[in-house]
Amino acid sequence: MSRTCPNCGSDGMSVFYEINRVPVHSVLLLPTREEAVNYPKGDIALGFCDTCGFISNVAFDPSLHEYSSRYEATHAFSPTFNAFSQRLADHLIKRHNLRGKDIIEIGCGQGEFLALLCERGDNRGIGFDPAYIPERSSASTDRIRFIADFYSEQYTHYQADFVCCKMTLEHIDRTAEFVHMVRRSVGDRPETVIFFQVPNISRILRDMAFWDIYYEHCSYFSMGSLGRVFRQNGFDVIDLATDYDDQYLMIEARPMRNGTPSAPLPQEHDLDDLRHDVAAFADQIPAELKAWQNVVRHIRQQGKRAVIWGGGSKGVSFLTTLHIEDDIPYAVDINPYKHGMFMAGTGQEIVGPEFLRDYRPHVVIVMNPIYCSEIQQELDRMGVDAELLPV
C-alpha cells in the first residue's frame, strides 16, 4: 500500500478514514440483483498529505475498474443540473471568448457539456471518453468528434484553444502525471485555457458527507491542493472557485509564462484549515454513521416505507457504508437507463419516479439536497405525500 503522495511526491500520507469491501464501481448498469450484490469489491483508506493537502485512497487498485458502455453517470435528465451546465457553459464562453475556437473535453461522458460549448459558441470540439455511446449523443457530428477511449499520450498531439475536464481527475490515481501530460499536450500555446472541475473535499469533510466517498473517486482536492498540482506541473492558476452548492471545485489555468510562476491565489492557502477538517472528520464520523443507522432503524420500527432518491454513486456509498439492504428496498432515479437495474453492493432495485404512485413511501431520503425542490415537484405532480429527508 503506497503512502507516497501522487500529487506532490511527499512520503508519509496518514490514513484517517477506512471502509472495507465496497463496490469498485457505483454506476455500472447491473441488470440482476445477484450481479449487483456480488460485484467486485475493494477497500478505501483515505490518506492525507500534510505537505500539499491532497487526499487519496492509498488502497486504490486501478486494475479493478471497468469504464465501458455500461458506465452510466449522466446527470442530463435533471433540470437543475442542466440549468447549471448551461450557465457554466455561457460563463466560460464569455469569459474566455470561446467563439469559433477548438475545444477538447477529457472525460466527456455522452458529450452533453461539450455540445453546449460548441453549439452556444459556434466552436469545434473533440471529446474523449471510453464510456461514450454514439447512439446516445445528439451533438452535431459536423462540429464535434468523439473518441471512445481514455485520453492518454497517444492523443496529446491534438491541439485546442480550450481544454475542459469535468469530474474526471478524481478518478485518476496518478494525478501529477496526468496534469503534466496535459501540460505537455498544450506545448507552446500560452493562450490555451485549461478548465477542470472536481468534487470539493473541503465541503465533504465539513459536512461529514461520507456518501461522497466511494471507490471510483481515488483522488480528492481542496482549492490549495488543486492549485498546487497545476502550478507544480507548469501552469499558472487564473481562478479557483466553487459552485453547485459548494459541491464542485473548479480551476482555470494557463501555461506558465517564461518559467516564472505567478503568486498563489489567497484561497490556495488552506493547509491549516484542511488539517483541522481532516482531524474533525476522523473524530466525528463514527457518530455520524451511527446517527444515520439509527434514523433508518427508527423508520423501520415505525413501520414506514423508505426509499432513497439517487441511484448513483452517492446512493451506493450511503447504502454500503451503513450496510443497508432490506430496510430500504428501492432506489429512485430519473435516468431511464437505470430503471430495472440494481445498486452495486446492496442490491436495491432502481425504479423511476412513477413507481412511487403505487408504492407510496412515507420517507424519501435524498442523496443530494440540491435536488430537493426538483424532487418535491415530482412528488406533488404524482400526488405522493412523503417526508423529504436530505442527507
C-alpha positions in Angstrom: 0.0 0.0 0.0 1.7 3.2 -1.2 1.8 6.1 1.2 3.6 8.5 -1.3 1.5 11.4 -2.3 0.7 11.2 -6.0 0.1 15.0 -6.1 3.5 16.3 -4.7 5.6 13.2 -4.2 6.0 13.6 -0.4 6.2 10.5 1.8 4.1 9.5 4.7 0.4 10.1 3.9 -1.6 9.5 7.1 -4.7 7.4 6.8 -7.7 8.9 8.6 -10.8 7.1 7.2 -11.2 3.4 6.2 -14.1 1.4 4.7 -13.6 -2.2 3.7 -15.2 -4.2 0.9 -17.1 -1.5 -1.1 -18.1 -1.9 -4.7 -15.3 -0.8 -7.0 -18.0 0.7 -9.3 -21.1 2.5 -8.4 -22.8 3.5 -11.7 -22.4 0.5 -13.9 -25.6 -0.8 -15.3 -26.1 -4.1 -13.4 -29.2 -6.0 -14.7 -29.6 -8.6 -11.9 -29.6 -8.4 -8.1 -27.2 -11.3 -8.0 -24.6 -9.5 -10.1 -25.1 -6.3 -8.1 -24.6 -7.9 -4.7 -21.6 -9.9 -5.9 -19.9 -7.1 -7.9 -16.1 -6.9 -7.1 -15.2 -5.0 -4.0 -12.2 -3.1 -2.8 -11.1 -1.1 0.2 -10.9 2.6 0.9 -8.2 4.0 3.1 -8.1 7.8 2.7 -4.7 9.2 3.3 -3.9 12.9 3.9 -0.7 14.6 2.7 0.4 17.1 5.2 2.7 18.7 2.7 0.2 19.7 -0.1 -3.2 18.9 1.4 -4.1 16.2 -1.2 -6.3 13.3 -0.1 -6.0 9.9 -1.8 -7.3 6.3 -1.4 -3.9 4.7 -0.7 -5.6 1.2 -1.1 -6.8 2.0 -4.6 -6.3 -0.6 -7.3 -6.9 0.8 -10.8 -6.9 -2.7 -12.4 -10.3 -3.3 -10.8 -12.1 -0.7 -12.9 -14.4 -1.2 -15.8 -15.1 2.0 -17.7 -17.2 0.9 -20.7 -20.6 1.5 -22.3 -22.1 0.1 -19.1 -20.9 3.1 -17.2 -23.9 5.4 -16.7 -23.1 8.6 -15.0 -25.0 11.3 -16.9 -27.0 14.0 -14.9 -28.6 15.3 -18.1 -32.1 14.2 -17.1 -32.2 16.7 -14.3 -33.5 20.2 -15.0 -31.5 21.5 -12.0 -28.2 20.1 -13.4 -29.0 21.2 -17.0 -29.5 24.8 -15.8 -26.2 24.7 -14.0 -24.4 23.3 -17.1 -25.9 25.9 -19.4 -25.0 28.7 -17.0 -21.4 27.4 -16.7 -21.0 27.0 -20.5 -22.2 30.5 -21.1 -19.9 31.8 -18.4 -16.8 30.1 -19.9 -17.7 31.2 -23.4 -18.0 34.8 -22.4 -15.0 34.8 -20.0 -12.6 33.2 -22.5 -14.1 34.4 -25.8 -14.8 30.9 -26.9 -16.2 31.6 -30.3 -15.0 29.8 -33.4 -12.4 28.0 -31.3 -11.1 24.5 -30.9 -12.1 22.7 -27.7 -11.1 19.4 -26.2 -13.0 17.7 -23.4 -11.3 14.9 -21.4 -13.9 12.6 -19.9 -16.8 14.0 -21.9 -19.3 11.3 -21.0 -22.1 11.4 -23.6 -20.9 14.8 -24.8 -23.6 17.0 -23.3 -21.3 19.7 -22.0 -19.0 19.7 -25.0 -22.1 20.1 -27.2 -23.2 23.2 -25.1 -19.8 24.8 -25.6 -19.7 24.1 -29.3 -23.3 25.0 -30.1 -23.6 28.1 -27.9 -20.2 29.4 -29.0 -20.0 28.1 -32.6 -16.9 26.1 -31.6 -15.4 22.9 -32.8 -14.8 20.0 -30.4 -13.1 16.7 -29.7 -14.3 14.6 -26.8 -12.6 11.6 -25.2 -14.4 9.0 -23.0 -14.3 5.2 -23.1 -18.0 5.2 -22.0 -19.2 7.3 -24.9 -22.1 5.7 -26.9 -22.7 7.2 -30.3 -26.4 6.4 -30.3 -26.9 8.4 -27.1 -25.4 11.7 -28.5 -27.4 14.5 -30.0 -24.3 16.6 -30.7 -23.6 17.8 -34.2 -21.2 15.4 -35.9 -20.1 18.2 -38.2 -18.9 20.2 -35.3 -17.8 17.6 -32.7 -15.8 14.4 -33.0 -15.9 11.8 -30.3 -13.2 9.2 -29.5 -14.4 6.4 -27.3 -11.2 5.9 -25.4 -9.2 7.2 -22.4 -7.3 10.4 -23.0 -3.6 9.4 -23.0 -0.2 10.1 -24.5 -1.3 8.8 -27.9 -3.8 11.7 -28.1 -1.5 14.6 -26.9 -0.9 15.7 -30.4 -4.5 17.1 -30.6 -4.4 20.9 -30.0 -7.1 23.2 -28.7 -7.7 26.7 -27.5 -9.6 25.4 -24.5 -9.1 22.1 -22.7 -12.0 21.0 -20.4 -12.1 18.2 -17.9 -15.1 17.8 -15.7 -15.5 15.3 -12.9 -12.7 13.1 -14.2 -9.4 13.9 -12.4 -10.9 12.4 -9.2 -11.0 9.1 -10.9 -7.2 9.2 -11.7 -4.8 7.9 -9.1 -1.5 9.4 -10.5 -2.7 13.0 -10.6 0.5 14.9 -11.1 1.5 12.6 -14.0 -1.9 13.3 -15.6 -1.7 17.1 -15.2 1.8 17.0 -16.5 0.7 15.1 -19.6 -2.0 17.8 -20.2 0.7 20.4 -19.9 2.9 18.6 -22.5 -0.1 18.4 -24.8 -0.6 22.2 -24.7 3.0 22.7 -25.7 4.0 26.2 -26.8 0.5 27.7 -26.8 0.5 30.2 -24.0 -3.1 31.4 -24.6 -4.6 27.9 -24.2 -7.0 27.8 -21.2 -7.4 24.7 -19.1 -10.6 24.2 -17.1 -11.0 21.3 -14.6 -13.9 20.5 -12.3 -13.7 18.1 -9.4 -15.6 17.4 -6.1 -14.7 19.7 -3.3 -13.2 17.7 -0.4 -13.4 20.7 2.0 -17.2 20.5 1.7 -17.2 16.7 2.1 -15.1 16.9 5.3 -17.0 19.7 6.9 -20.4 18.2 6.1 -19.4 14.7 7.2 -20.6 13.7 3.7 -19.5 10.0 3.8 -21.8 9.3 0.9 -19.5 11.3 -1.3 -16.6 8.9 -0.7 -16.5 5.9 -3.0 -14.1 3.7 -4.7 -14.1 5.3 -8.2 -13.0 8.6 -6.5 -9.5 7.8 -5.6 -8.3 11.5 -5.5 -9.8 14.4 -3.5 -8.9 18.0 -3.9 -9.2 21.3 -2.0 -8.5 24.6 -3.6 -4.9 24.6 -2.3 -4.0 21.0 -3.4 -5.6 21.5 -6.8 -3.8 24.8 -7.3 -0.5 23.3 -6.2 -0.6 20.3 -8.6 -1.3 22.6 -11.5 1.5 25.0 -10.5 4.0 22.3 -10.0 3.3 21.0 -13.5 3.8 24.2 -15.5 0.6 26.1 -15.2 -0.4 29.4 -13.8 -3.7 29.4 -11.9 -6.1 32.0 -13.2 -9.0 31.3 -10.9 -10.3 28.8 -8.3 -14.0 28.8 -7.3 -16.7 26.5 -6.0 -20.2 26.1 -7.4 -23.3 23.8 -7.3 -23.9 24.5 -3.6 -20.2 24.2 -2.9 -20.1 20.6 -4.2 -17.9 21.4 -7.2 -14.4 22.9 -7.2 -13.3 24.5 -10.5 -9.9 25.7 -11.6 -8.9 27.8 -14.6 -5.3 27.8 -15.7 -2.9 28.7 -18.5 0.7 27.6 -19.3 3.3 29.3 -17.1 5.0 32.1 -19.0 8.8 32.4 -19.1 9.2 29.7 -16.5 8.1 32.2 -13.8 5.1 31.1 -11.7 2.6 33.7 -10.6 1.8 34.2 -6.9 -0.7 31.8 -5.4 -4.2 33.0 -5.0 -5.4 33.7 -1.4 -7.7 30.7 -1.4 -4.8 28.4 -2.1 -3.5 28.9 1.5 -5.8 26.3 3.0 -3.4 23.8 4.7 -4.2 24.7 8.3 -7.9 24.6 7.6 -7.5 21.2 5.9 -5.6 19.8 8.8 -8.4 20.9 11.1 -11.1 19.5 8.9 -9.4 16.1 8.5 -8.9 15.7 12.2 -12.5 16.7 12.9 -13.8 14.3 10.3 -11.8 11.4 11.7 -13.1 12.2 15.2 -16.8 12.8 14.4 -17.6 10.4 11.5 -18.3 7.3 13.7 -21.0 9.3 15.5 -22.4 10.5 12.1 -22.6 6.9 10.8 -24.3 5.7 14.0 -26.8 8.6 13.8 -27.9 7.6 10.3 -28.1 4.0 11.2 -30.4 5.0 14.0 -32.5 7.1 11.6 -33.1 4.1 9.3 -33.8 1.8 12.2 -36.3 4.2 13.6 -38.1 4.4 10.2 -38.3 0.6 10.1 -39.5 0.3 13.7 -42.3 2.8 13.0 -43.5 0.5 10.1 -42.8 3.2 7.5 -41.6 2.6 3.9 -38.5 4.5 2.9 -36.7 4.9 -0.4 -33.6 6.7 -1.4 -33.7 9.2 -4.3 -30.5 8.8 -6.3 -29.4 5.6 -7.9 -25.8 6.6 -8.5 -22.6 6.8 -6.5 -23.9 8.7 -3.6 -26.7 6.2 -3.1 -24.3 3.2 -3.4 -21.9 4.8 -0.9 -24.8 5.7 1.6 -26.2 2.1 1.5 -22.9 0.2 1.6 -21.3 2.3 4.3 -24.3 1.9 6.5 -24.9 -1.7 5.5 -28.5 -1.1 4.5 -30.2 -3.8 2.4 -33.8 -4.9 3.1 -34.7 -1.8 5.3 -34.7 0.3 2.1 -35.7 -1.9 -0.8 -35.7 0.6 -3.7 -33.7 3.5 -5.1 -35.4 6.1 -7.2 -33.7 7.8 -10.2 -34.9 9.9 -13.0 -32.4 8.5 -15.5 -34.5 5.9 -17.5 -31.3 4.0 -18.5 -31.0 2.9 -14.8 -34.6 1.7 -14.4 -34.7 -2.0 -13.7 -31.1 -2.1 -12.8 -29.7 -2.8 -9.3 -27.5 -1.0 -6.8 -24.0 -2.3 -6.6 -23.2 -4.0 -3.3 -26.6 -4.0 -1.6 -28.9 -4.9 -4.5 -31.8 -2.5 -4.3 -33.8 -2.2 -7.5 -33.6 1.2 -9.2 -37.0 2.5 -10.2 -38.4 5.5 -11.9 -40.4 8.2 -10.0 -43.7 6.8 -11.3 -43.1 3.7 -9.2 -43.9 5.8 -6.2 -47.5 6.4 -7.2 -48.3 2.9 -6.1 -45.5 2.3 -3.6 -46.5 5.4 -1.5 -43.3 5.8 0.6 -43.5 7.6 3.8 -39.9 8.9 3.7 -37.7 9.8 0.7 -34.0 10.1 1.7 -32.5 12.5 -0.8 -28.9 11.7 -1.8 -28.2 15.3 -2.9 -30.0 18.2 -1.2 -29.6 20.4 -4.3 -32.4 18.4 -5.9 -34.9 18.7 -3.1 -37.0 21.3 -4.9 -37.0 19.2 -8.2 -37.9 16.1 -6.3 -40.7 17.8 -4.3 -42.2 19.0 -7.6 -42.2 15.4 -8.9 -43.9 14.0 -5.8 -46.5 16.8 -5.9 -47.2 16.0 -9.5 -47.8 12.4 -8.7 -49.8 13.1 -5.5 -47.3 11.4 -3.3 -47.2 12.7 0.2 -43.8 11.8 1.7 -41.3 13.4 4.0 -38.1 14.5 2.2 -35.1 13.7 4.3 -31.9 15.1 2.7 -28.5 13.8 3.6 
